[in-house]
Amino acid sequence: MKPSLPFIVVEDRQNKTLALCRESAVLAEERLFVLSQTDAGPSYERFCKSYVHLSSNSAEFEKICFRRYFLLAQFLESNPEVREFVLIDSDVLLFQGAGAHIAHLVDKADFSGSTMQPSDGWNPCQISPHVSYWSANGLRRFVAYVLDSYATPSGRRKLREIAARFAARGVRGGVSDMTLLYLWARTTGNDAPINRVLGGTVIDHNINGMHNLLPREFKVRGGAKRVAYTDGKAWLTNEAGEMTRVVALHFQGSAKMAMPYALRGHMHTVAAVTYGLQMARRGKNYAFRVATFARRLFDTRSVVPASTGK
């Protein structure tokens, strides 16, 4: 019988979020390994030297996100028996059947990550690795693609074009490891999403709201997807009222505060906590858009007098 897929978290911080992730893996009866190393070797040092920062997040944050792939590459070199694995973020809770579902879903792919179909024509060019399947060969090929993208003029030009789309739209984000995953997956034919429904089972893209792979895919309660929890199994309800089993929930950003309640099955508390966080997030995004508009207006007025004086 084929051995179960190992789950790997790359995390050097020993915090409550990681502890909850570990506990969920135990309850789900999945093997979870934590890579806590921070020295990612000479390849990562080479990446840092060629890295061009094109994100509204800090450069330090973005480089740490990229670092995990180099750490995984080192892990695979030291553990050649690991031919495939599932990478998860520490803000993910696993439920019964996660590994079996992913193994069935990915078939012969080298990679499968999580994404959302655009609902308004805006494509951020991102695939999230928060729950992502990898073959060892796929991980090595992706690391090589990252190095090439930042080291070559054509690669940097492509990344700057994507960053410019974010700036023109006035939204936070830009180029991150999710951008490189999107570009590489499309180039190599590994873009089948891991968060698509298969056999009545699904992986969550982001608990904050109704969207999953499809726009408005699941019903919400408060500020999060409406989750029913019974006998160690979690369920979502789609817009048609049908129940879909969810085997991984992603508590992105400040939604991490709701993780302990979800793990214990206190879903009404999850709804209340995430609703409050949603209101705060909307205020923050509105302030960012206003600041961006004001900055553009100032830049435009500064350019006009200078042009007139020539």
KOLMARDO-531530 format. One line per 3 residues: for each residue x negated, y, z of N, C-alpha, C. Coordinates in Angstrom, 2 decimals, m for minus. Each point is the difference from the previous one (the first is absolute). Layout:
X Y Z X Y Z X Y Z | ...
//
This chain:
m0.85 m1.20 0.00 0.85 1.20 0.00 m0.88 1.25 0.00 | 0.39 1.00 m0.78 m0.76 1.24 m0.09 0.04 0.74 1.34 | m1.18 0.43 0.50 m0.02 0.71 1.30 0.74 1.32 m0.09
0.52 0.45 1.14 0.75 1.27 0.02 m0.94 1.17 m0.25 | 0.54 1.06 m0.55 m0.78 1.20 m0.27 m0.44 0.66 1.30 | m1.26 0.36 0.12 m0.41 0.78 1.18 0.39 1.46 m0.19
0.37 0.64 1.08 0.26 1.45 0.01 m1.20 0.68 0.63 | m0.41 1.14 m0.58 m1.16 0.73 0.49 0.37 1.46 0.24 | m0.37 0.52 1.16 0.09 1.42 0.31 m1.42 0.55 0.10
m0.26 1.11 m0.67 m1.30 0.67 0.13 0.22 1.19 0.93 | m0.44 m0.12 1.23 0.29 1.01 1.02 m1.03 m0.07 1.12 | m0.68 1.12 0.24 m1.01 0.02 1.07 0.54 0.62 1.28
1.25 0.47 m0.02 0.58 0.58 1.21 0.87 m1.03 0.71 | m0.25 m0.20 1.27 0.81 m0.92 0.80 1.12 0.81 0.67 | 1.13 0.10 m0.66 1.08 0.84 0.50 1.32 m0.79 0.08
1.03 0.68 0.43 1.30 m0.65 0.19 0.58 m0.49 m1.32 | m0.22 0.77 m1.07 0.53 m0.40 m1.30 m0.57 m1.35 m0.43 | m1.32 m0.15 0.11 m0.63 m1.26 m0.36 0.48 m1.14 0.90
0.17 0.28 1.29 0.48 m1.02 0.93 1.38 m0.50 m0.40 | 0.87 0.90 m0.42 1.35 m0.38 m0.44 m0.05 m0.80 m1.29 | m0.88 0.38 m0.91 m0.18 m0.74 m1.24 m0.46 m1.42 0.29
m0.97 m0.13 0.90 m0.49 m1.33 0.41 1.13 m0.84 0.59 | 0.77 0.62 0.89 1.08 m0.73 0.66 1.03 m0.48 m1.01 | 0.29 0.84 m0.98 0.98 m0.40 m1.01 m0.49 m1.19 m0.81
m1.32 m0.04 m0.29 m0.56 m1.12 m0.75 0.11 m1.29 0.79 | m0.23 0.08 1.30 0.14 m1.19 0.85 1.43 m0.50 m0.03 | 0.95 0.92 0.16 1.41 m0.40 0.00 0.43 m0.56 m1.35
m0.60 0.54 m1.09 0.33 m0.47 m1.34 m0.78 m1.26 m0.39 | m0.93 m0.41 0.87 m0.84 m1.18 m0.22 m0.85 0.15 m1.26 | m0.60 1.21 m0.15 m0.91 0.28 m1.10 m1.41 0.22 0.55
m1.01 m0.43 m0.74 m1.40 0.21 0.40 m0.41 1.44 m0.32 | m0.42 0.72 1.01 m0.40 1.39 m0.19 m1.43 0.18 0.51 | m0.85 0.58 m0.86 m1.38 0.31 0.35 m0.20 1.51 m0.04
m0.80 0.50 0.92 m0.27 1.44 0.07 m1.48 0.23 m0.31 | m0.27 0.79 m1.04 m1.37 0.41 m0.32 m0.23 1.35 0.67 | m0.86 0.02 0.98 m0.23 1.24 0.76 m1.34 0.65 m0.33
m0.73 m0.55 m0.95 m1.28 0.59 m0.37 0.21 1.37 m0.67 | m1.01 0.84 0.06 0.06 1.31 m0.66 m1.13 0.20 m1.00 | m1.05 m0.84 0.07 m1.12 0.10 m0.95 0.37 m0.76 m1.27
0.33 0.74 m1.06 0.48 m0.62 m1.23 m1.10 m0.23 m1.03 | m1.26 0.27 0.35 m1.12 m0.37 m0.85 m0.35 1.00 m1.08 | m1.01 m0.34 m0.82 m0.53 0.93 m1.00 0.99 0.38 m1.10
0.88 m0.90 m0.36 0.98 0.32 m1.05 0.92 1.13 0.45 | 0.41 m0.05 1.26 0.84 1.07 0.53 m0.77 1.32 0.10 | m1.27 m0.07 0.35 m0.82 1.22 0.03 m0.10 0.62 m1.39
m0.11 m0.86 m1.01 m0.03 0.50 m1.38 1.32 0.65 m0.37 | 1.09 m0.60 0.43 1.31 0.60 m0.24 0.11 1.38 0.64 | m0.43 0.12 1.25 0.10 1.28 0.71 m0.79 1.10 m0.71
m1.13 m0.35 m0.61 m0.81 1.00 m0.69 0.67 0.51 m1.27 | 0.80 m0.82 m0.64 0.66 0.42 m1.24 1.45 0.44 0.22 | 0.51 m0.16 1.22 1.41 0.31 0.30 0.31 1.48 m0.26
1.12 0.25 m0.65 0.51 1.35 m0.25 1.34 0.11 0.73 | 0.12 0.98 0.89 1.20 0.10 0.83 1.11 0.73 m0.75 | 1.13 m0.69 m0.18 1.12 0.55 m0.78 1.33 m0.28 0.72
0.01 0.17 1.31 1.17 m0.33 0.81 0.27 1.10 1.01 | 1.28 0.13 0.40 0.35 0.95 1.06 m0.36 m0.54 1.38 | m0.30 m1.30 0.09 m0.53 m0.56 1.24 m1.48 0.32 0.09
m0.60 m0.24 1.15 m1.42 0.30 0.17 m0.85 m1.00 m0.78 | m1.19 0.44 m0.38 m0.93 m0.89 m0.71 m0.37 m1.20 0.87 | m0.18 0.23 1.29 m0.36 m1.08 0.92 1.07 m1.08 0.01
1.27 0.43 0.07 1.11 m0.96 0.01 0.02 m0.83 m1.28 | m0.12 0.66 m1.14 0.07 m0.71 m1.27 m1.16 m0.99 m0.16 | m1.20 0.40 0.42 m1.15 m0.91 m0.14 0.13 m1.20 0.92
0.62 0.18 1.17 0.24 m1.14 0.88 0.99 m0.97 m0.63 | 1.01 0.54 m0.70 0.96 m0.87 m0.70 m0.71 m0.83 m1.07 | m0.92 0.62 m0.74 m0.76 m0.74 m1.01 m0.95 m1.01 0.63
m0.51 0.33 1.19 m1.01 m0.84 0.63 0.48 m1.43 0.22 | 1.29 m0.18 0.25 0.49 m1.34 0.33 m0.26 m1.01 m1.12 | 0.03 0.46 m1.28 m0.23 m0.92 m1.11 m1.46 m0.45 m0.04
m0.90 0.88 0.35 m1.42 m0.36 0.06 m0.27 m0.93 1.17 | 0.69 0.23 1.12 m0.13 m0.90 1.14 0.56 m1.38 m0.34 | 1.10 m0.04 m0.72 0.58 m1.27 m0.42 m0.93 m0.74 m0.95
m0.65 0.75 m0.89 m0.95 m0.63 m0.93 m1.14 m0.66 0.76 | m0.50 0.67 1.05 m1.05 m0.60 0.84 0.51 m1.25 0.71 | 1.24 0.08 0.50 0.60 m1.15 0.69 0.10 m1.20 m0.94
0.39 0.24 m1.24 0.14 m1.09 m0.97 m1.35 m0.62 m0.34 | m1.04 0.82 m0.05 m1.34 m0.53 m0.26 m0.45 m0.93 1.13 | 0.38 0.35 1.22 m0.39 m0.81 1.16 0.92 m1.19 0.21
1.18 0.03 m0.62 0.99 m1.07 0.18 0.52 m0.45 m1.37 | m0.83 m0.68 m0.78 0.39 m0.38 m1.36 1.18 m0.96 m0.06 | 0.33 m0.62 1.12 1.16 m0.90 0.01 1.32 0.76 m0.10
m0.02 1.30 0.29 1.22 0.82 m0.11 0.17 0.40 m1.46 | 0.92 m0.63 m0.67 0.22 0.25 m1.43 1.13 0.98 m0.25 | 0.87 0.17 1.00 1.13 0.91 m0.12 0.45 0.39 1.40
0.64 1.18 0.10 0.43 0.48 1.31 1.04 1.09 m0.18 | 0.62 0.39 1.11 0.93 1.13 0.00 m0.58 1.08 0.90 | m0.22 1.17 m0.57 m0.45 1.16 0.77 1.23 0.71 0.55
0.01 0.32 1.29 1.10 0.79 0.56 m0.58 1.13 0.84 | 0.75 1.07 0.09 m0.35 1.09 0.91 0.44 m0.37 1.41 | m0.59 0.65 0.98 0.34 m0.31 1.39 1.40 0.50 0.37
0.61 0.87 m0.84 1.35 0.47 0.30 1.07 m0.84 m0.69 | m0.32 m1.26 m0.25 0.94 m0.95 m0.60 0.38 m1.06 1.03 | 1.27 m0.30 0.09 0.49 m1.13 0.80 0.36 m1.14 m0.94
m0.50 m1.21 0.31 0.29 m1.18 m0.78 1.13 m0.79 0.67 | 0.79 m0.67 m0.85 1.08 m0.84 0.49 m0.12 m1.38 m0.64 | 0.75 m0.95 0.53 m0.08 m1.38 m0.45 0.15 m0.11 m1.52
m0.90 m0.78 m0.60 0.09 m0.25 m1.44 m0.79 0.95 m0.88 | m0.74 0.93 0.58 m0.72 1.00 m0.81 m1.00 m0.64 m0.94 | m0.86 m0.87 0.54 m1.04 m0.61 m0.82 0.56 m0.86 m1.12
0.99 m0.81 0.31 0.59 m0.88 m1.01 0.67 0.82 m1.10 | 0.67 1.08 0.37 0.66 0.85 m0.99 m1.03 0.62 m0.95 | m1.09 0.52 0.55 m1.01 0.65 m0.84 m0.68 m1.02 m0.91
m0.32 m1.18 0.52 m0.64 m1.03 m0.82 0.88 m0.38 m1.19 | 1.30 m0.07 0.23 0.95 m0.33 m1.08 0.14 1.15 m0.99 | m0.06 1.20 0.51 0.25 1.20 m0.80 m1.13 0.31 m0.97
m1.26 m0.15 0.43 m1.13 0.49 m0.79 m0.40 m0.93 m1.14 | 0.33 m1.27 0.10 m0.34 m0.96 m1.04 m1.51 m0.02 m0.24 | m0.46 0.39 m1.21 m1.42 m0.06 m0.34 m0.66 1.37 m0.09
0.62 1.01 0.58 m0.56 1.36 m0.06 m1.26 0.11 0.83 | m0.84 0.99 m0.33 m1.17 0.31 0.82 0.32 1.05 1.06 | 1.12 0.67 m0.19 0.39 1.07 0.94 1.49 0.25 m0.14
0.61 0.39 1.10 1.37 0.50 m0.03 0.18 0.95 1.17 | 0.37 1.25 m0.30 0.20 1.01 1.03 1.41 0.55 m0.03 | 0.25 0.96 0.85 1.35 0.53 0.21 0.16 1.36 m0.67
1.13 0.20 m0.67 0.23 1.26 m0.69 1.49 0.31 m0.02 | 0.35 1.22 m0.44 1.39 0.40 m0.17 0.20 0.49 m1.42 | 1.08 m0.39 m0.63 0.33 0.52 m1.32 0.42 1.46 0.12
m0.49 0.88 m0.91 0.36 1.42 0.08 1.51 0.19 m0.11 | 0.53 0.91 0.80 1.44 0.27 m0.02 0.34 1.33 m0.65 | m1.02 0.86 m0.21 0.27 1.32 m0.56 m0.98 0.37 m1.11
m0.62 m0.99 m0.62 m0.95 0.25 m1.07 m1.41 0.27 0.48 | m0.20 0.09 1.32 m1.31 0.30 0.55 m0.71 m1.30 0.35 | m1.14 m0.24 m0.63 m0.79 m1.20 0.25 m1.29 0.40 0.71
m0.16 m0.29 1.29 m1.21 0.38 0.73 m1.20 m0.88 m0.33 | 0.20 m1.04 m0.83 m1.10 m0.90 m0.39 m0.64 m0.63 1.24 | 0.80 m0.71 0.76 m0.49 m0.59 1.24 0.53 m1.42 0.18
m0.85 m0.87 0.48 0.40 m1.31 0.52 m0.57 m0.10 1.40 | 0.85 m0.33 0.96 m0.43 m0.07 1.39 m0.52 m1.39 0.35 | m1.11 m0.07 0.75 m0.53 m1.30 0.42 0.44 m0.43 1.39
1.00 0.68 0.59 0.33 m0.29 1.40 0.40 m1.45 0.21 | 0.61 m0.62 m1.00 0.13 m1.46 m0.08 m0.38 m0.33 m1.44 | m1.14 m0.61 m0.20 m0.47 m0.26 m1.36 m0.72 m1.33 m0.07
0.31 m0.74 m1.06 m0.65 m1.28 m0.25 m1.25 0.23 m0.83 | m1.07 m0.75 0.33 m1.26 0.09 m0.75 m0.58 m1.39 m0.22 | m0.52 m0.23 m1.20 m0.94 m1.10 m0.17 m1.39 0.58 0.25
m0.96 m0.86 0.33 m1.36 0.49 0.23 m0.55 0.66 m1.26 | 0.30 m0.58 m1.15 m0.47 0.58 m1.26 0.62 1.36 m0.25 | 1.29 0.14 0.31 0.67 1.28 m0.19 m0.59 1.09 0.87
m0.33 m0.31 1.24 m0.58 0.99 0.90 m1.35 0.48 m0.53 | m0.83 m0.93 m0.46 m1.32 0.38 m0.53 0.16 0.89 m1.25 | 0.93 m0.36 m0.86 0.21 0.80 m1.21 0.51 1.39 0.34
0.83 0.11 1.01 0.51 1.31 0.38 m1.11 0.89 0.55 | m0.86 m0.54 0.83 m1.12 0.78 0.54 m0.87 0.52 m1.14 | m0.27 m0.84 m0.99 m0.79 0.44 m1.15 0.71 1.12 m0.76
1.32 m0.09 m0.10 0.79 1.03 m0.69 m0.07 1.34 0.75 | 0.08 m0.04 1.32 m0.09 1.21 0.81 m1.35 0.67 m0.20 | m1.07 m0.77 0.06 m1.34 0.56 m0.18 m0.13 0.64 m1.37
0.49 m0.65 m1.02 m0.10 0.52 m1.36 0.84 1.26 m0.18 | 1.18 0.04 0.61 0.90 1.14 m0.17 m0.59 1.29 0.54 | m0.70 m0.07 1.12 m0.59 1.20 0.58 m1.38 0.32 m0.56
m0.64 m0.98 m0.63 m1.36 0.21 m0.49 m0.05 0.49 m1.44 | 1.10 m0.11 m0.74 m0.01 0.36 m1.42 0.84 1.25 m0.27 | m0.39 0.82 m0.98 0.78 1.20 m0.34 1.44 m0.32 m0.41
0.20 m1.07 m0.76 1.35 m0.35 m0.44 0.87 m0.41 1.18 | m0.60 m0.73 0.96 0.76 m0.40 1.18 0.38 1.18 0.86 | m0.93 0.91 0.22 0.30 1.19 0.82 1.02 0.89 m0.68
m0.07 0.09 m1.32 0.96 0.83 m0.74 1.43 m0.53 0.17 | 0.16 m1.32 m0.07 1.32 m0.61 0.18 0.54 0.30 1.40 | m0.85 m0.08 1.00 0.43 0.26 1.37 0.37 1.46 0.21
m0.74 0.91 m0.62 0.32 1.43 0.13 1.33 0.33 m0.67 | 0.32 m0.69 m1.07 1.29 0.22 m0.67 1.15 m0.38 0.91 | m0.15 m1.10 0.72 1.06 m0.43 0.93 0.12 0.98 1.15
m1.13 0.46 0.55 0.04 0.97 1.10 0.69 1.28 m0.44 | m0.22 0.41 m1.25 0.62 1.23 m0.52 1.52 m0.12 m0.05 | 0.52 m1.21 m0.22 1.46 m0.19 m0.03 0.60 0.24 1.38
m0.70 m0.44 1.05 0.47 0.25 1.35 0.01 1.50 0.29 | m1.08 0.68 m0.39 m0.10 1.43 0.25 1.09 0.76 m0.73 | 0.28 m0.39 m1.24 1.03 0.69 m0.79 1.39 m0.21 0.60
0.21 m1.15 0.63 1.31 m0.29 0.60 0.12 0.58 1.41 | m1.14 0.37 0.60 0.02 0.59 1.34 0.32 m1.00 1.09 | m0.49 m1.24 m0.16 0.25 m1.03 1.01 m1.33 m0.48 0.56
0.05 m0.49 1.23 m1.19 m0.53 0.65 m0.41 m1.31 m0.66 | m1.27 m0.31 0.12 m0.50 m1.25 m0.57 m1.19 0.25 m0.88 | 0.00 m0.58 m1.17 m1.12 0.11 m0.92 m0.60 m1.36 m0.25
m1.30 m0.04 m0.18 m0.69 m1.25 m0.34 m0.45 m0.72 1.28 | 0.32 m1.27 0.08 m0.38 m0.84 1.15 m0.31 m1.39 m0.51 | m0.26 m0.92 0.93 m0.20 m1.39 m0.43 1.25 m0.54 m0.69
1.18 0.51 0.36 1.23 m0.45 m0.64 0.03 0.37 m1.48 | m0.62 1.13 m0.35 m0.10 0.41 m1.40 m0.87 m0.98 m0.78 | m1.15 m0.34 0.58 m0.91 m0.94 m0.66 0.63 m1.38 m0.14
0.78 m0.42 1.01 0.71 m1.27 m0.09 0.99 0.02 m1.15 | 0.72 1.10 m0.14 0.98 0.14 m1.08 m0.68 m0.11 m1.37 | m1.07 0.75 m0.19 m0.68 0.02 m1.29 m0.60 m1.37 m0.32
m0.65 m0.61 1.01 m0.63 m1.30 m0.22 1.03 m1.09 m0.25 | 1.09 m0.01 0.76 1.02 m1.03 m0.16 0.64 0.06 m1.38 | 0.27 1.21 m0.49 0.58 0.15 m1.34 m0.98 m0.44 m1.08
m1.28 0.30 0.20 m1.01 m0.36 m0.98 m0.19 m1.51 m0.09 | 0.10 m0.68 1.15 m0.29 m1.44 0.05 1.25 m0.88 m0.03 | 1.18 0.59 m0.06 1.23 m0.79 m0.03 0.39 m0.59 1.33
m0.44 0.65 1.09 0.35 m0.45 1.36 0.97 0.96 0.67 | 0.95 0.54 m0.75 0.88 1.04 0.53 1.38 m0.51 0.37 | 0.21 m1.31 0.07 1.28 m0.52 0.48 0.12 0.30 1.49
1.04 0.70 0.43 0.08 0.47 1.40 0.28 m1.12 1.00 | m0.69 0.09 1.13 0.19 m0.99 1.06 1.30 0.26 0.77 | 0.55 1.20 m0.12 1.22 0.36 0.75 1.27 m0.16 m0.81
m0.04 m0.86 m1.03 1.23 m0.31 m0.73 0.74 m1.13 0.70 | 1.30 m0.01 m0.12 0.82 m1.05 0.63 m0.17 m1.29 m0.79 | m0.26 m1.08 0.71 m0.10 m1.32 m0.62 0.61 m1.02 0.95
0.97 m0.74 m0.49 0.64 m1.02 0.83 0.67 0.56 1.24 | 0.55 1.20 m0.10 0.68 0.60 1.14 m0.93 0.49 1.08 | m1.30 0.18 m0.33 m1.01 0.42 0.98 m0.80 1.17 m0.57
m0.46 0.88 0.88 m0.69 1.20 m0.48 m1.02 0.47 1.03 | m0.97 0.78 m0.48 m0.98 0.70 0.84 0.32 1.48 m0.06 | m0.05 0.65 1.14 0.34 1.43 0.11 m1.14 0.87 m0.50
0.36 1.01 m0.80 m1.00 0.98 m0.45 m0.25 1.04 1.08 | 1.05 0.49 0.59 m0.10 1.05 1.02 1.33 0.05 0.73 | m0.01 m0.25 1.30 1.26 m0.07 0.74 0.73 1.34 0.03
m0.72 1.10 m0.29 0.58 1.34 0.05 0.91 0.27 m1.20 | 1.20 m0.53 0.01 0.95 0.34 m1.07 0.47 m1.21 m0.79 | 0.92 0.25 m0.93 0.71 m1.08 m0.71 m0.76 m0.56 m1.20
m1.01 0.74 m0.50 m0.69 m0.46 m1.20 m0.94 m1.16 0.32 | m0.10 m0.94 m0.91 m1.01 m1.05 0.10 m0.65 m0.08 m1.37 | 0.05 m1.09 m0.70 m0.46 0.03 m1.39 0.94 0.86 m0.82
1.31 m0.16 0.25 1.01 0.74 m0.74 0.49 1.20 0.82 | 0.42 1.07 m0.67 0.58 1.14 0.73 1.30 m0.42 0.68 | 0.19 0.47 1.22 1.23 m0.24 0.75 0.33 m1.50 0.08
m1.03 m0.82 0.24 0.18 m1.45 m0.07 0.69 m0.56 1.24 | m0.25 0.59 1.18 0.55 m0.55 1.23 0.67 1.08 0.84 | 0.94 m0.41 0.81 0.72 0.93 0.85 m0.88 0.44 1.17
0.33 1.16 0.54 m0.79 0.55 1.09 0.86 0.19 1.25 | m0.68 0.09 1.11 0.61 0.40 1.26 m0.96 0.96 0.67 | 0.45 1.20 0.30 m0.90 1.02 0.53 m0.97 0.44 m1.07
m1.31 m0.09 0.28 m1.00 0.41 m0.97 m0.74 m1.15 m0.63 | 0.55 m1.22 0.09 m0.73 m1.17 m0.50 0.97 m0.98 m0.66 | m0.58 m1.00 m0.67 0.83 m1.08 m0.53 0.76 m0.66 1.15
1.22 m0.37 m0.28 0.82 m0.68 1.00 m0.43 m1.45 0.10 | m0.51 m0.39 1.16 m0.55 m1.34 0.19 0.85 m0.75 1.02 | 0.40 m1.21 m0.36 0.66 m0.90 0.94 m1.02 m1.07 0.39
m0.06 m0.36 1.27 m1.05 m0.88 0.51 0.64 m1.13 0.78 | m0.18 m1.24 m0.49 0.57 m1.15 0.68 m0.96 m1.18 m0.07 | m0.25 m0.64 1.13 m0.80 m1.23 0.08 m1.35 0.13 m0.70
m0.67 1.12 0.20 m1.32 0.18 m0.58 0.00 0.39 m1.46 | 1.16 0.19 m0.57 0.12 0.38 m1.41 0.61 1.39 m0.12 | m0.52 0.77 m0.95 0.49 1.36 m0.22 0.70 0.07 m1.35
1.08 0.80 m0.04 0.82 0.08 m1.21 0.29 1.45 m0.36 | m0.02 0.28 m1.31 0.43 1.28 m0.54 1.32 m0.20 m0.74 | 0.74 1.08 m0.18 1.26 m0.05 m0.75 m0.14 0.89 m1.22
0.23 m0.57 m1.19 m0.10 0.82 m1.20 1.28 0.80 m0.22 | m0.02 0.82 m1.04 1.14 0.89 m0.24 1.28 m0.75 m0.33 | m0.13 m1.26 m0.45 1.18 m0.82 m0.29 0.52 m0.72 1.23
m0.67 0.20 1.15 0.42 m0.64 1.23 m0.58 m1.39 0.22 | m0.93 m0.43 m0.86 m0.59 m1.32 0.12 m1.22 0.05 0.94 | m0.20 m1.08 0.74 m1.11 m0.07 0.94 m1.26 m0.52 m0.71
m1.11 0.68 0.26 m1.29 m0.41 m0.55 m0.97 m0.18 1.16 | m0.65 m1.14 0.05 m0.94 m0.26 1.08 m1.29 0.80 m0.25 | m0.47 0.71 1.02 m1.24 0.77 m0.13 m1.07 m0.67 0.88
m1.17 m0.28 m0.61 m1.04 m0.74 0.72 m1.19 0.88 0.40 | 0.06 1.29 m0.35 m1.03 0.95 0.44 0.60 1.39 m0.03 | m0.13 0.72 1.12 0.48 1.38 0.10 m1.20 0.92 0.16
0.01 1.10 m0.75 m1.12 0.94 m0.01 0.40 1.30 0.71 | m0.65 0.29 1.11 0.33 1.18 0.81 m0.99 1.12 m0.31 | 0.19 0.57 m1.19 m0.96 0.99 m0.49 0.04 1.29 0.81
m1.19 0.60 0.19 m0.09 1.29 0.66 0.49 m0.05 1.44 | 0.77 1.02 0.36 0.47 0.12 1.38 1.02 m1.07 0.37 | 0.52 m0.75 m0.98 0.95 m1.07 0.29 m0.62 m1.11 0.84
m1.34 0.03 0.15 m0.66 m0.96 0.89 0.61 0.02 1.40 | 0.54 1.15 0.39 0.62 0.12 1.32 1.16 m0.97 0.19 | 0.59 m0.44 m1.11 1.17 m0.88 0.08 m0.38 m1.48 m0.03
m1.28 m0.32 m0.20 m0.41 m1.40 m0.13 0.36 m0.87 1.20 | m0.26 0.42 1.24 0.32 m0.90 1.12 1.48 m0.31 0.10 | 0.85 0.96 m0.36 1.45 m0.23 0.06 0.43 m0.99 m1.08
m0.60 0.11 m1.18 0.35 m0.92 m1.08 m0.45 m1.42 0.32 | m1.17 m0.14 0.59 m0.52 m1.32 0.34 0.88 m0.69 1.03 | 0.59 0.79 0.90 0.87 m0.57 1.04 1.47 m0.11 m0.46
0.28 0.46 m1.23 1.36 m0.10 m0.51 0.93 1.11 0.41 | m0.55 1.13 0.51 0.83 1.13 0.43 0.19 0.96 m1.17 | 0.81 m0.39 m0.96 0.08 0.71 m1.27 0.75 1.33 0.09
0.90 0.15 0.96 0.67 1.29 0.16 m1.01 1.05 0.51 | m0.92 m0.42 0.83 m1.05 0.93 0.46 m0.91 0.37 m1.16 | m0.31 m0.98 m0.86 m0.79 0.29 m1.21 0.68 1.08 m0.83
1.32 m0.11 m0.15 0.74 0.98 m0.79 m0.09 1.39 0.60 | 0.14 0.10 1.31 m0.04 1.30 0.67 m1.38 0.63 m0.08 | m1.05 m0.81 0.23 m1.37 0.52 m0.03 m0.35 0.48 m1.41
0.31 m0.80 m1.00 m0.36 0.36 m1.37 0.80 1.18 m0.52 | 1.22 0.18 0.50 0.78 1.17 m0.43 m0.67 1.29 0.48 | m0.42 0.02 1.27 m0.69 1.17 0.52 m1.28 0.28 m0.76
m0.73 m1.05 m0.33 m1.25 0.17 m0.75 0.27 0.49 m1.42 | 1.10 m0.45 m0.59 0.36 0.43 m1.35 0.27 1.50 m0.04 | 0.69 0.52 0.99 0.28 1.44 0.05 m1.29 0.81 0.12
m0.92 m0.48 0.83 m1.28 0.69 0.16 m0.81 m0.03 m1.30 | 0.05 m1.14 m0.71 m0.75 m0.14 m1.25 0.56 0.93 m1.08 | 1.30 0.13 m0.05 0.60 0.91 m0.99 m0.43 1.44 0.23
m0.08 0.39 1.26 m0.45 1.35 0.32 m1.45 0.22 m0.42 | m0.83 m1.00 0.21 m1.41 0.10 m0.36 m0.16 0.10 m1.52 | 0.75 m0.82 m0.74 m0.09 0.03 m1.46 0.50 1.33 m0.56
1.06 0.55 0.61 0.52 1.29 m0.45 m1.04 1.10 0.21 | m0.66 m0.04 1.15 m1.04 1.00 0.28 m1.15 m0.11 m0.99 | m0.35 m1.23 m0.38 m1.09 m0.19 m0.97 0.39 0.58 m1.36
1.26 m0.22 m0.44 0.43 0.54 m1.29 0.01 1.52 0.01 | 0.45 0.58 1.09 0.03 1.47 0.10 m1.42 0.56 m0.04 | m0.91 m0.63 0.71 m1.40 0.46 0.01 m0.62 m0.12 m1.38
0.31 m1.09 m0.72 m0.54 m0.19 m1.35 0.52 1.06 m0.95 | 1.31 0.31 0.09 0.59 1.03 m0.85 m0.62 1.37 0.28 | m0.18 0.31 1.28 m0.57 1.29 0.37 m1.44 0.12 m0.50
m0.75 m1.08 0.07 m1.39 0.02 m0.46 m0.06 0.22 m1.51 | 0.90 m0.67 m0.73 0.02 0.20 m1.46 0.38 1.44 m0.36 | 0.98 0.53 0.72 0.44 1.36 m0.27 m1.13 0.99 0.25
m0.74 m0.21 1.07 m1.13 0.87 0.32 m1.08 m0.11 m1.08 | m0.29 m1.24 m0.44 m1.02 m0.19 m1.03 0.40 0.67 m1.31 | 1.30 m0.10 m0.35 0.48 0.60 m1.25 m0.13 1.51 0.04
0.37 0.62 1.10 m0.08 1.46 0.12 m1.44 0.49 0.05 | m0.90 m0.85 0.47 m1.42 0.38 0.05 m0.62 m0.03 m1.38 | 0.47 m0.90 m0.87 m0.55 m0.13 m1.33 0.42 1.13 m0.91
1.26 0.47 0.10 0.53 1.01 m0.92 m0.78 1.29 0.02 | m0.29 0.65 1.14 m0.80 1.23 0.01 m1.39 m0.19 m0.57 | m0.60 m1.16 0.28 m1.35 m0.24 m0.50 0.00 m0.08 m1.52
1.02 m0.61 m0.60 0.09 m0.09 m1.44 0.26 1.34 m0.63 | 0.80 0.86 0.67 0.35 1.30 m0.54 m1.23 0.91 m0.05 | m0.91 m0.14 0.95 m1.15 0.89 0.09 m1.07 m0.29 m1.03
0.07 m1.11 m0.72 m1.06 m0.36 m0.96 0.21 0.74 m1.31
//
